[in-house]
Structure formats: C-alpha cells, structure tokens
Amino acid sequence: MNCIVIDDEATARVIISQLCSNVPSLNVLEDFPNAMQAIKYLNQNEVDLIFLDIHMPDFTGFDFIDTLKNPPKIILTTSDPNFAIQAFEYDCIVDYLVKPVSQERFDKAILKAEAKQVTPVKTDSNTDKAETTSGNHLYVNIDRRLIKIDIPSIYLVEAKGDYIK
C-alpha cells in the first residue's frame, strides 16, 4: 500500500516511517508537517493509506478529512485518546493509534487497513486554488491556512480574479 504520513512533529513522522519500513506491504511516498502540503500532494498523487495526526497547529486531522471528497484508508496517530469515539464516525478511519506506538499495535492496524476496502483518494485538481466543501461548511484558503466557514453564514461572495472576497 502506498501511504503518506501527516504530523506536525518531525520525530513522530520519523517514528511512523520507521514502523512502516518494517512492514513489506507498505511504501511511504512522502511525509508532511501540515495538512496544506498534503492536500497539494494529493492533488497530483493517489495513495492507499494516510497516517494522520489529529492535533496540528492550523488544521485538525478531522478538518483535513472533511476536505477530501473520497478519502482513502486513514489511521489516526495521536497522543490524545479522547477523540477515539469521534474518529470512528468516519468510514475511512480504520484504526486509532495512541502514541507511543509499538510495532505490534502498528501491525494490527495495518492488518485492519489491508482488510478494509476504500477507494483511493484523488482530490479535485482545483483544491489548492479553490475552496473545498463538505456538508454544510466550506473551507477557504486564507494566508495559507484553511478556514472553516458555515455555508448558512455566507451572505455575499465576490470574485476578484483568482481570489474571492
């Protein structure tokens, strides 16, 4: 399975990549310190699995998932066990790993990922320029950060060339 790692902590990205290297069926294509870089990558590449941190400075893991139209399999990696129930509200999430992660627990998560059938992600090619939607909200790129806006709260949208106001 081709996978990517998204975590704002460099050490965590290295550890997850090392755990992946011990599993012959996994191929880590890239790792990213934030969701924005990962979205740009996913505009051009398909992946089978994402290792995703929940707590990141500008964008939560859940916000990231909400931007994906057809998310691939996702294994959440976090030091916070408090979001496990919320995590399994998403069909694409196959497991929830609490850091530090042992190889044995990691291997169990991979077995779950291999057993689950989910379509690989190929996001809309305009995602890095345009906004993404999910449900009743919209994500707008402002100063290289995706900001969540409730659609019912929008009363005017004005086009300014490649931008909106």
Buried (B, 14 or more C-beta within 10 A) or exposed (E): BBBBBBBBBEEBBEBBBEBBEEBEEBBBEBBBBBBBBBBBBBBEBEBBBBBBBBEBEBBBBBBBBBBBEEBBBBBBBBEEEEBBEEBEEBEBBBBBBEBEBEEEEBEEBBEEBBEBEBEBBBBBEEBBEBBBBBEEBBBBBEEEBBBBBEEEEEEEEEEEEEEEE
